[in-house]
């Protein structure tokens, strides 16, 4: 079953590395009336190609996880698709966000039964969150 609904809140943040202001989009993901996950997406290039730095924290009890578990991703647009890469916490700006629960390292995430759900949510995020989809479209040169 795919997530049925995302909510969205956009805020601005400042990069501790380059000092530039950027947009952070965050919200909840619901399956029916039940909360499935929280997400946070930082939309910032920091001197490199435009990347969405994403954390998807899946609620406790989903697929037997005892605490919230977060899978960390980088997303970027190509001419005809959105690519995703699972990253370690050290590569994510969200590594200090305790409310996300246990941050899985790359190897743990790749072996996790939650990975499929995280990619499903990330795909929906890239399609339906207007801030994220707009950022990725502008980064790919699509109109």
C-alpha positions, 0 to 999 in steps of 0.5 A, spaced: 500 500 500 502 506 498 502 512 502 496 516 501 497 523 503 503 528 505 503 534 509 508 539 508 511 545 511 516 549 508 521 553 513 528 557 511 535 555 514 542 557 513 548 552 511 553 552 516 558 551 511 557 556 506 552 561 509 547 561 504 540 560 506 536 555 503 529 551 504 527 545 508 521 542 507 518 537 512 512 534 514 508 527 515 506 521 511 500 518 512 497 511 510 489 512 511 488 515 518 495 512 521 501 516 521 507 512 517 513 517 517 516 523 518 520 527 513 525 532 512 528 535 506 533 540 505 534 543 498 541 546 497 547 545 493 552 548 497 557 549 492 556 543 488 550 540 484 543 541 487 541 536 491 535 534 496 538 532 503 532 527 505 531 523 512 525 519 512 523 517 519 519 511 519 514 510 526 515 505 531 511 498 530 512 499 522 515 492 520 517 491 527 521 497 528 521 498 536 523 506 535 523 510 529 528 509 524 530 514 519 533 512 512 538 518 510 538 519 502 540 524 497 536 525 491 537 529 485 534 530 478 537 528 471 534 530 465 528 524 465 528 521 472 530 522 480 536 519 482 537 517 490 542 514 494 542 512 501 548 515 505 551 515 512 549 520 518 555 523 517 554 525 510 547 528 512 545 535 515 540 531 519 545 527 523 543 531 529 536 531 529 534 526 535 526 526 533 528 522 527 530 516 532 535 511 530 539 514 524 541 507 520 548 507 517 548 506 509 549 498 510 544 498 516 539 501 511 540 497 505 539 491 509 533 494 512 526 491 511 524 499 511 528 501 505 522 499 500 518 503 504 523 509 505 524 509 497 516 509 496 515 515 501 521 518 497 518 517 490 512 520 493 515 526 496 519 527 489 512 527 485 507 530 490 511 535 495 511 542 491 517 545 494 521 538 493 518 537 486 519 544 483 526 544 486 528 538 482 525 540 476 529 547 476 535 543 478 534 538 472 532 544 467 525 541 466 520 546 466 
